[in-house]
Amino acid sequence: MGDPSFHRALITGASSGLGAAFSRFLAVRHVELFLAGRDRSALVSVADEALLLGAKSVALFPGDLSKEEEVRALVALLEEQSPDLVINNAGMGLYGPVVEQEVDRLVQMIDLNVKALAVLSREAARRMVQGGEGGCILNIASAAAFVPFPLSAMYSATKAFVHQFSSSMDFETAPHGVRVLAACPGVIATRFRERAGGFFDVEKKSVMSAEYAVEQLWWQMKRGKQIHIFGRWTRWMTLFAHYLLPRALIASILKRQIMNLHR
């Protein structure tokens, strides 16, 4: 099966980590890029690198997608940019007991991980279906979507939404040539966990590079795989835990892992 062919890609959370890696990956393939991210200066750096690597053009949207007005502004630009690939990568997490988290931060996470993703997916899919030329929406979920996850309860719940929403929506849009796919990676070596209030050892074999994750995402799109769980041991361990192990045991193991993230 040949590589997918895309004209223009919108990538959210493009200023660092997985989003920046995907921008470089698509730039080499001469895709026009539409990059969204909160950090304007980092976004400009990613854009400059993408142009050097071969991107046909790069448009930028510096903004915080946890804010409704920023999501509306980005939606308004979808008509103008007309991406045939949308990668909803922007997201945040928090570690610790829900009752100890600030309510405003929890709501911010829901607004970004759930609300912004759902609105952008809906608007992009509507335009793709109306355009009649097909397209792909790739939503970044997590392997955490499949198991009870103490000390990461709200984050895992938002990713469960992404998984369920994407797979259900895909059945609606696939007959029109528009795919809505959910990627469920394990741990990726980005600053995500640092920002969530923990740390991890990037030397661990269970941690994948952003570049490896991008290759997996490209493989998923190439095959039109609706749900893709990936990472060293992540797929088999997730499926094993989801279907075979007692939920109380899974919760206990994952809780210890989260506790080990803190210094």
Secondary structure, 3 states (H helix, E strand, C coil): CCCCCCCEEEEECCCCHHHHHHHHHHHHCCCEEEEEECCHHHHHHHHHHHHHHCCCCEEEEECCCCCHHHHHHHHHHHHHHCCCEEEECCCCCCCCCHHHCCHHHHHHHHHHHHHHHHHHHHHHHHHHHHHCCCEEEEEECCHHHHCCCCCCHHHHHHHHHHHHHHHHHHHHHHHHCEEEEEEEECCECCCHHHHHCCCCCCCCCCCECHHHHHHHHHHHHHHCCCEEEECCCHHHHHHHHHHCCCHHHHHHHHHHHHHCCCC
